[in-house]
Amino acid sequence: MSSFDVVTDWTAAYEHPITLEEGDELWLSGKSDNWDGHIWVWAKDRAGREGWIPDNLAKRVGGKTYARAPFSAQELTCQLGEKLDGIDETHGWVLCRNTNGMVGWVPSRSLREIFDSRET
């Protein structure tokens, strides 16, 4: 994926974020949030951890709800000027790795993509 400069500090909000594997049963509270035009829903995993997940991650089958794919809501605390490598992107957030190897989600609005001048 891409590399990014952090343009505004971000502090991870949850100490024990929701974590799901594909096919895990989950429970939706009915609460939703519009984050920069993307819908997130509040969910709980089997371990009782709660958090926001992308609305398209949940699928209903026979009256139960399951995860369509693996997902961790782990956020990455980062500081202005830090350089991060992007791994994935969804719903206004970028999954990033810092220089220490820590991985987590950072809001897209806190990042600026670094373009390699050799690509043009």
C-alpha positions as semicolon CSV with decimal commas, in nm:
position;residue;x (nm);y (nm);z (nm)
1;M;0,000;0,000;0,000
2;S;0,115;0,357;0,062
3;S;0,324;0,550;0,310
4;F;0,179;0,834;0,516
5;D;0,282;1,137;0,720
6;V;0,080;1,195;1,037
7;V;-0,068;1,546;1,011
8;T;-0,258;1,545;1,343
9;D;-0,191;1,347;1,660
10;W;-0,418;1,048;1,725
11;T;-0,462;0,862;2,055
12;A;-0,607;0,511;2,060
13;A;-0,947;0,519;2,231
14;Y;-0,994;0,159;2,352
15;E;-0,763;-0,048;2,569
16;H;-0,927;-0,382;2,478
17;P;-1,078;-0,345;2,129
18;I;-1,324;-0,583;1,970
19;T;-1,149;-0,857;1,770
20;L;-1,320;-1,092;1,528
21;E;-1,226;-1,383;1,303
22;E;-1,421;-1,467;0,990
23;G;-1,736;-1,657;1,092
24;D;-1,731;-1,545;1,458
25;E;-2,073;-1,474;1,602
26;L;-2,122;-1,114;1,712
27;W;-2,399;-0,907;1,863
28;L;-2,509;-0,566;1,735
29;S;-2,647;-0,307;1,978
30;G;-2,843;-0,115;1,715
31;K;-2,622;0,191;1,767
32;S;-2,456;0,332;1,454
33;D;-2,231;0,627;1,370
34;N;-2,156;0,816;1,050
35;W;-1,779;0,876;1,038
36;D;-1,690;1,103;0,746
37;G;-1,967;0,952;0,534
38;H;-1,905;0,590;0,637
39;I;-2,139;0,389;0,861
40;W;-1,996;0,205;1,164
41;V;-2,205;-0,014;1,398
42;W;-2,148;-0,095;1,766
43;A;-2,085;-0,467;1,821
44;K;-1,982;-0,713;2,093
45;D;-1,765;-1,022;2,043
46;R;-1,778;-1,356;2,231
47;A;-1,520;-1,234;2,483
48;G;-1,748;-0,942;2,573
49;R;-1,528;-0,678;2,408
50;E;-1,729;-0,403;2,243
51;G;-1,647;-0,152;1,973
52;W;-1,718;0,000;1,636
53;I;-1,701;-0,221;1,326
54;P;-1,760;-0,132;0,959
55;D;-2,128;-0,182;0,873
56;N;-2,045;-0,423;0,589
57;L;-1,853;-0,661;0,820
58;A;-2,166;-0,810;0,980
59;K;-2,387;-1,064;0,802
60;R;-2,716;-1,210;0,926
61;V;-2,775;-1,584;0,881
62;G;-3,069;-1,765;1,037
63;G;-3,134;-1,503;1,303
64;K;-2,767;-1,475;1,409
65;T;-2,498;-1,228;1,307
66;Y;-2,148;-1,328;1,199
67;A;-1,827;-1,158;1,088
68;R;-1,767;-1,169;0,712
69;A;-1,389;-1,131;0,759
70;P;-1,127;-1,097;1,032
71;F;-1,122;-0,756;1,201
72;S;-0,956;-0,592;1,498
73;A;-1,057;-0,242;1,607
74;Q;-0,706;-0,185;1,748
75;E;-0,615;0,180;1,696
76;L;-0,260;0,314;1,667
77;T;-0,152;0,612;1,875
78;C;0,067;0,838;1,660
79;Q;0,218;1,185;1,666
80;L;0,240;1,474;1,421
81;G;0,530;1,420;1,179
82;E;0,552;1,044;1,229
83;K;0,584;0,824;0,917
84;L;0,354;0,521;0,885
85;D;0,313;0,241;0,632
86;G;-0,044;0,177;0,520
87;I;-0,162;-0,186;0,515
88;D;-0,535;-0,158;0,445
89;E;-0,806;0,107;0,428
90;T;-1,180;0,109;0,502
91;H;-1,457;0,343;0,612
92;G;-1,238;0,652;0,656
93;W;-0,958;0,473;0,845
94;V;-0,617;0,336;0,742
95;L;-0,458;0,030;0,903
96;C;-0,098;0,139;0,962
97;R;0,235;0,004;1,087
98;N;0,479;0,236;1,264
99;T;0,860;0,211;1,267
100;N;0,843;0,000;1,587
101;G;0,623;-0,258;1,410
102;M;0,305;-0,168;1,600
103;V;-0,013;-0,198;1,392
104;G;-0,349;-0,025;1,430
105;W;-0,611;0,196;1,270
106;V;-0,564;0,571;1,223
107;P;-0,832;0,807;1,085
108;S;-0,764;0,900;0,721
109;R;-0,812;1,267;0,817
110;S;-0,504;1,243;1,044
111;L;-0,283;1,127;0,756
112;R;-0,136;1,262;0,432
113;E;-0,024;1,012;0,171
114;I;0,340;1,037;0,065
115;F;0,376;1,012;-0,311
116;D;0,702;0,881;-0,454
117;S;0,821;1,124;-0,722
118;R;0,954;0,825;-0,919
119;E;0,594;0,704;-0,971
120;T;0,505;0,998;-1,198
